[in-house]
Amino acid sequence: MIDVDLQQLVNALDAPTRGELEGTAEHCVSRGSSKILVEDLLLALLERPDGMLARTLLDAEVGADELAGFLQPPVEQNATRSPAFSAELVQWLQDALLIANLDLGQSLIDQSALILALLRNPLRYADRPYQPLLAKINIERFRDHALAEQMPEVTKPSVNQCDSLLGRFTHNLTQQAREGVLDPVLCRDDCLRQMIDILSRRRKNNPIVVGEAGVGKTAVVEGLALKIVHGEVPDLLENIELLSLDMGLLQAGASIKGEFERRLKGVIDEVKSSSRPVILFIDEAHTLIGAGAQAGGSDAANLLKPALARGELRTIAATTWAEYRQYFEKDPALARRFQPVRVLEPTVEQAITILRGLAPLYERTHGVYLRDDAVVAAARLSARYITERQLPDKAIDLLDTACARARIGLVAVPERLEYLRSEMARQQRQFDAVLRDANAGLSVDDKALDTLASDLSRLQSEAVALECRWADQRAVVERLLELRKQLAERAAQSAEASGCESIRALESELTQVRQTLSDTQLNDRLVSFEVCPRLIAEVVGGWTGIPVSRLAQEHSPAINSFSSELRMRIRGQEQAMLTIEKAVRASAADLNAPGAPTGVFLLVGPSGVGKTETAI
């Protein structure tokens, strides 16, 4: 017997059945029974003349009084005031819950589910004297009657088919693609072609997308959904519905033995019987290994293997390399049913392309202007300094954070001004405390009091000056944003906007305002109105602790041109060039030990390959 949450079972009863169970418990307390038996609840159901059990017995020509005679509880010698559920009663409620959910399509246990659970498990109650009477009831006839009684509830219209298992446990990726919810997917054409080739097979047509966390495994599957919606797939895959299976929803509330397997089996059956072809996407597919076994059932992967091998269920799985080696490679029978699709980390240039495709989405979301050089800086700085994560995920997060910071910077108080205000409040409290002691006649250090007053006056003057500069910069930024808005509106109204006199005037004023802003922010940038490389560097500095000045120094024009100039003179030695470039960049960023040389290189190779030329 497995551990079961009895409260969960009781909560799963409908109101009439729960009332009957409560009445049964009260009756057991009154007669001093130590346990609440199956017979006790069955007798309570029988006492309802208009109940399902009474009508079923009448239909099967079984006397209710005869059955009631077998259900009378035995007399116990040791009375108790706190009877407990018997193991048989708990098992009966478990079976009834499964039948209600998966067979009758109900969320709660009613009399029909309880009776059907008794009828479908005759061996469990074979030693009971009333079992021959129950055996006279036709199970299929009773089930049809139960379904017919709840037909008005079952046939309620449901546009999204929420009552189906697919509607409950999956998310429709193709529908999200039609609605424009999914982001564009770039630089993954090879993976998509390989996935389409595997899905077009007759058997073993199940790709498993494998790659490190953050490289875009889920995005590749979303890219397939976009291709299906746009009609960029073979005829075999047209009109396919790509559904993402939510393993969390599938396992939630499945603590009762067998419920998880029944849910998963129901999902598989609905996929196979669907009027439209369905491809099932299982993210974090390694969670299939062992899923369900903890609740006393079988492994979920074993339920999928037969359908996967026969090609009846087309599935796309996704997992990381570590989980693939740990779980899939140890199960050859499961591994051979999936064809790996390797998703590698994109290069920096590919990451820049991906970010450029996503940039308009982040501009609309945050309402800020995203410069292209900021996009390039996000890809390069994240690849260089955020080493524990993968592209493009870390670059996207970096860009998103910078956009949010720029948005906040339009209205938020500058960090330096917040610090000055906090320091002023602290100094004021200290000054007031010392002055209070002096007024009370206590001995205080007059020099310390004068120092506090001087520091407080200095902080106030600095804060006032900073507030003035902040107000000036905000005024210039607001004018710049207004000019940009007017310029965009004029450009949209006129097809030949570049030739209009008013447009040229706006462009000229915009140039002047931008120059004014550059002059005012030369030494102290208090307002962020767009995402620029320096803002990207500030975010990276906040994440890694590397000063912004070092980041800017490493990505200076001289350092950036070093690599290309070196490759113009040395050809065919890419590995050596990468090693030297990495050392020079690390030294330029002041990441080496103090006093250490830029790098110590030993160039080894046969004569004529370019050792001396590289050193020169």
N, C-alpha and C positions, 0 to 999 in steps of 0.2 A: 504494500500500500504506500503510495507516495504522499508527501506532505501537500496538503491542499488548504487554501485559504477558505475557510468555511464561510466567512463573511461575504466573500466574493460569490459563492454559490447561492447564499440566501438573497443577496442583492439581485441575482439573475432571475429570481422568481417573479412572475407577474403578481399583481395585487391580490387576486382571489386565491391563488395557490399559496402565496406567502401567508395570507390570513388563515388558511387551513393548516399550514405548518405551525403557526403560532398557537392555534387552538389545540393541535395535537400535543404540543409541548406542555401547555397548561393542563391538559388531561393527564399526561404522564406524571406531572408534578403532583396532581391531586391524588393519584392512586399510588404514588411512591415508587414509580419505576426508575431504574437506574439508567436505562437507555431508551432512546426514541427509535423504534424499529420501522422497517419497511411496512409491516402490517399496520402499524399505527396510522401512518400517513395514508395508506391505501384505504383504510376504513373511513378516514375523514373524507376522502374523495368520493367514496361510495355513498355517504350520507347525503350528498347533494342530489336530489331526485332529478334535477334538470342538468346535471353535469355530464361531461363527455363519457365518463366511465359507466354511469347508469344507462345512458342511451346505447352505448356499445354492447353492454351485456344484453340489453333487450333485443338488439339487432341479431346477436349471436345465439339468442334463445338460451341464455344462461341466467339462472335465478339469482337475483341480487341477495336474497336472504341466505341462500346456500353459500355464496361466497363470503358473506359477512360472518357466517358461523365459523369459517376457517380462520378469520382474521382477528378473533377475540384474543387479547393479549394474555399471557400466562400470569399467574399471581406470584409476586416475588416476596421473599421472606424479609429481606433487608431493605427497608424503605429509605429513600433519599429525596432530598429537596432540590437537587440540581442534576437532572438527567442529561446525558450527553448523546450526541448523534452516534448511532451504531455505524460500523465500517460499511455494512451493506447499504445503509441509507445514503451515506456520502457517495458511494460508488454509483448508486442509482441517480443521484442528482447530477453527478458528472456526466454520465451517459446521456441523461436528458438534455443537458446544456449543449452537448455536441450535436445531438439530433436536432434540437431547436435551431441552432445556428446554421448547420450545414445541410440538413435534410429538409426541414420545414421552412427555412429562410426567415426565422424569427430571431429577435435579439433577446427575448425573455423566455423562460420556461413556463409552459402552461400545462394543463391536464393532458393534452394530446401528446406532448413530448414525454411526459412521465409514463403514460401508458405504452407508448411506442418503445420506450427504453426497456420496459418489462417484457414486451412481446418479442423483442429482438435478441434477448439474452436468456433463452429458456434454460440453458444448462446451469446458469448461475443460481436459478431458483428451482432446480429440479427436485430438491428434497422438500420443498414446501407443499403442503397438502392441497393448496389452492391452484397449483400449477396446471393440473389437467383441465380445470375450468377455463383458465386463461388461454390454453392451447386451442380452444374451440373458436377463438376470435381470428378472423382472416386478417393477416397483417396488411396486405396490400389494399384490401377494401377499407380498412380503418385509416390507412395513410391517405387514401383518396378523399375520404370524408373530412379528415383534418385539413387537408389543403383546400378543399372546397369551402369550408367554413371561413377560412382566412383569405379567400380570393379577393374580396374588395380591397383589403389592405395591400396584398401583393401586387395587384394590377394597377396601383396608383402610377400615373405617368411620372417618369424620371428621365429627364433629358440627358443627364450625365450617367445614367445607369448606376446610381450610387448603391443600389441594393445588390449589385453583382460583386463578386470577389475582385474582379479586375478594377471596378470602380472604387472599391474600398482600399486596395493595397497597391495600386499603381498610379503613376502620373504619365499623362499622354504627352510625349515630347513632340510628336508631329503637330498636335494641336497648339502647343506653345510656339512652335515655329510658325504656324499660320497666323497666330496672333501677334507675332513680332516680339515675343518675350525673350527669345534666345539671342545671344550676342553673336556677331559674325565670327567665323572660324577661318583663320588664314594660316598659310604655310604648313598645312597638313594634308596636302593632296595625295602624297604617297601612301599614307596610312589609310586614307579614305578609299583609295583604289584597291588596296590590299583587302580591306574589310568587305568591300562590295564583291570582290572575287570569291571570298570565302562564303559569303551569304548566298551566292548564286550556285553553290554546289548542290548536288542532289542529297548527299548524306554527309554527316559530320560538318555541317555548315554553321559552325558556332565559333566565331572569333573571340579571343580573349585579349583585351587591350592591356598591355603590360608596360609599366614605366614607373619612374620614381615619382614620389608625391610632388605635385605642382607642375608637372610638365604638360598637362592638358589632356589627360585620358578621357575624362567626362566631356570635355569640349570636342574631342574627335567624334564621339557618339552624337552630340548635339549637331555637329557639322553634317553627319549623315541624315539627321532629321531635316535639316535645312535643304539638303540636296533632294530628299524625297518630295518635299513640298514644292520645290522649284522645278521638279521634273527632270533632274539631272542624273537619274539612275536608269539602269536597264529596265526593260519592260517587266522582267520578273519581279522587280522590287517596287513597281508603281502601285499606288494605292495601299501601301503597307502602313500599318499603324505601329509606331515605335513606342512601346510602353516601358517605363522605368519602374522596376519592382522595388518597393520600399520595404527593406528587410526589418526595419524598426517597427513599422505598423504590422507586419506579418507576425512578428514575435510578441507584440504587446498583448497582454491578456491571455497568452497561450500557455499558461502555467499548468493547465489540466492535461493529463496524459492523453496524447493522441490528437489534441486540437491543432497543434502546429502542422502536423502531417496532413490533416484533413484540409486545412486552409491551403497549404501549398499544392496538394493534389487537386483541390478545386480550382485553383488558379491555372494549373497546367491543363486541366480538362476544358476550362473556358477558352484558353488560348487555342487549343486544338479544334474546338467546335465553333470558333468565332466566324461570323459571316465574312469578315474582312481579314486578310492575312495579318498576323501579329508577330512582331519580333520583340522579345522580352530582353530588356537591359537590366543587368544585375551589377550594380556598383558595389565595390568592396566585396567581391565574390568569395573571398576566403572565409567570410562569415557563414557561408553555406556549410563548410566543413564542421560538423558537430552541432549545427543548429537543429534544435528539436530533440536531440539526444538527452539534453539536460532535463527535459520535462518527462523523461521516461519513454520517449519515442525513438524512432530511427533517425539516422543522419539524413539531413535534407538533400545532400548531394546524391545519395542512393536513390531518392525518388526521381531525380532528374536524369540519371544515367540512361535508363531505357529509352525515354523519349528523345534524348539528345542523340543517341546512337542511331536510331531509326530515321532521324531527320524530321520527326513529327513536331518538334519544338525547336524553333530557331532562336538562339540566345546569344546575346553579346554580353560578355563578362568583362570586368575591369578590376585590376588589382596591382599592387606594387611588386617589384622583383623579389623583395624579401619574403612577402607572403606567398608568392607563386612558388618559390623554392621550398618554403616550409610546409605548405599544404598541398599544392597541386602535384609537384614532382614526386611527393611521397605516395601519391595515389595514381599509379599509371593508368588505371581504368578510367579515371576522370580526366587526366591530362590528355589522353589521346582523343578525347571527344572535343577538345578545344584546340584551335589553331592560333598560336600566339601572334599578335600584331605588336611589334615593338615601337613604342613611342619614345623617342630620344629627346633629350633637352635641346631646344632650339639654340642656334647660334645667336650671337648678339645682334647680327644684322637681321636675322629672322625675327627676333624679339622686337626689334624696332618696327618692322613691318606689322607685326601683330598689334603693337601699341598704337600705331598710326590708324589701324582699323577701328580700335576701340576709343580713340581720343574723342570723336564727336559725341559718343554716348556719355562720357564723363563731363564734357563741356555742358551738355544739356542738363545733366543731373545736378551739377554743382553750380551752374550759372557763372562760370569763369572762363577766361580765355586761356587755352593751352597751347603754348608755343611749341613749334616742331623741335627746336633745339632742346627743350625740356624733355620731350619724348626720347630723344637720342640719349640725353644724359641719364634718364631713368633706367634705360636698358644697360648702359655701360657701367654706371656706378653700382647698380644692384649686382651685376655680374662680377664686378671687381671686389666689392666689400661685403656683400651679404652671402657668405660662402655656404652657410648651412641649409640654404633653400635652393630651389631650382627656378630657372627661367621657364615660362614667362610669368609664373605666379608671383614671384617676389617683385618683378618690375611693375606688374599691374597693381599690386598692393602699394608700392612706393608712389606710383602715379596717383592713385586714388587718395592716399594720405596727403600728398602735396596739393591736390585740388581742394580737398576739404580745408586744409590750412589756409589756402588762398581765399576761399569763401569766408572763413571766419575772420581773416585779416582785414576784410573790408569794413567790419563793424566792431571787432573786438579791440579792447585796450591793448596797446603794445606790451610785450613782456617786460621790457625795461621800466615802463611807467608803473606797471603793477608792482614790480619790486620796490620802486621808490616809495610808492604809497604805503606798502607794507612796512618798509623800514622807517618811514616817518611815523607811522602809528606806534611802532615799537619804541622808537626814541622818545616820542611824546609821553608814553606811559612811564618810561624810566625817568624822564625829566620831572613829570608831575609827582612821582613818588619821592624823589630826592627833595624837591621843593616843599612837599608836605612835611617831611621830617624837619627841614630847616625852619619852617613856620611854626612848628611845634616846639621849637627851642632845642632840638637835638643838634649834636655836633655833626656837621657834614663837611665834605671837602669842597671848598668854594671853587677850586680849580677844576674839579670834575664837573661841577654844575655849569661852569662857564664853557667847558668843552662840549657838554651835551647841548647847550643852547646854540653854540656855534655850528655843531654838526646838524642840528635840526634846521637851522636857518639855511645851511648849504643844501640840504636835501630838498627843502621847500623851493629854493631858487632853481635847482636843477629840474624839479618836477614841473614847475611853471614853464620853464623854457622848453622842456620836452613836450608838454601839452600844446604849446604854441606851434612847434614844428609839426606835431601830429595833425593839428587842425589845418595847417597850410597844405600838408601832403594830401590829406583827405579831400580838400577842396580841388586840388589839381587832379586827383584821381577821378573824382566825380565828373569833372569837366571832360576828362579824357574818355571815360566810359560813355558819356552822353554823345560826344562826337562820333565815337565808333557806332553807336546805335543809329544816329542820323545818317551816317555814311552807308550803313547796311540797308536802311530803308530807301535811300535815294538810289542805291545800286539795284535794288529789287524793282523799283518803279521804272527805271529807264534801261533799255537794252544797250544803249550807248552811254552808260554812265560815266565812263572815263573821259568822255569828251565834253561833258557838261561843265559850265563855268562854276556852278554852285558846288559840284563835286570836287573840282580842283581847289576851291576855296576851303572846303572842309578838310581836304587832305593836307593843305598847307597849314591850317590851324592845328590839325592833329599832330603834325610833325613838330610844330613849335611847342605845343603843350607837352609832348613826350620829352622834348629836350629840357624843358623846364623841370619836369618831374625827375629826369636823370640827374640834373644839377642839384636838386633839393635832396635826393636820396643818395648822393655820391658817398657820403660817409655814414649815413644813418637812415636805413630803410625801415620806416615805421608802418607802412601800409602795403599789403600785398594785394594787388589787383589782378595779377595774372600768374600763371605757373611758368617760371623761368628756371634755367639751370641752377641758379644759386638757391632757389627754394628747394629744389630736388636735393642739392647738397646739404642743406640744413636738415632735411628729414633724415637723410642717411647718417649725418653726424649725430642726430638725436638717437638713432637706433644703435649705432656702433660705437659712439664715443669718440670718433675721429674728428678733430677740429675741421671746420668748414674751410679754413685757409689752406690746410694741407690738401683737401680734395680739389680745391680750385687750382692749387699749384701743380698737382699731378696732371690735371687735364688742361694745362696751359697749351697754347699753340705749339711751343717748341717741343714739349713732350709728345703731343699727339702726332706731330710730323716726323718724330724720330723714327718710328717704325717704317713708314713708307720710304723715307730717305735711305734707310739701311737696306731695304729690299730692292731698291733701284740699283744698288751696286753689287749685292750678293744674291745670286739666284740658286735655287735648288737646295737650300739649307734651311728649310722652314723650321725644323725642330730647334736648331741652334738659335735662329732669330727669335723664336718665341721665348726661349730661356733668357736671352740677353734683355729682351724687351721687358719681361716680367721683373727682372732685377732692377732695371733702370727706373721703372715706374714705382717700385717699392721704395727706392732711395729718394725719388722726387717727392713722394708723399711723406718722407721723414719717418718711415716705418722701421728702418734699420736701427741697430744699436748706435748710440751716440759715438762718433769718432770712427765708425766702421766705414770701409770703402764702399763705393757704389756696388761693386761686385768683384768676385775673383773667379776668372774663367780660365779653363785649360782647354784650348782648341786642339783637338787631336784628329788626324786624318792623313791620307796619302798626299803626296806632292801634287800641287795644282788644283786643289779643291777650293781654295779661297781662305786659308787660315790667316795669312798675313793681311789680306785685303779686309777681312772682317775686323781684325784688330785695329787697322788704320782708320 
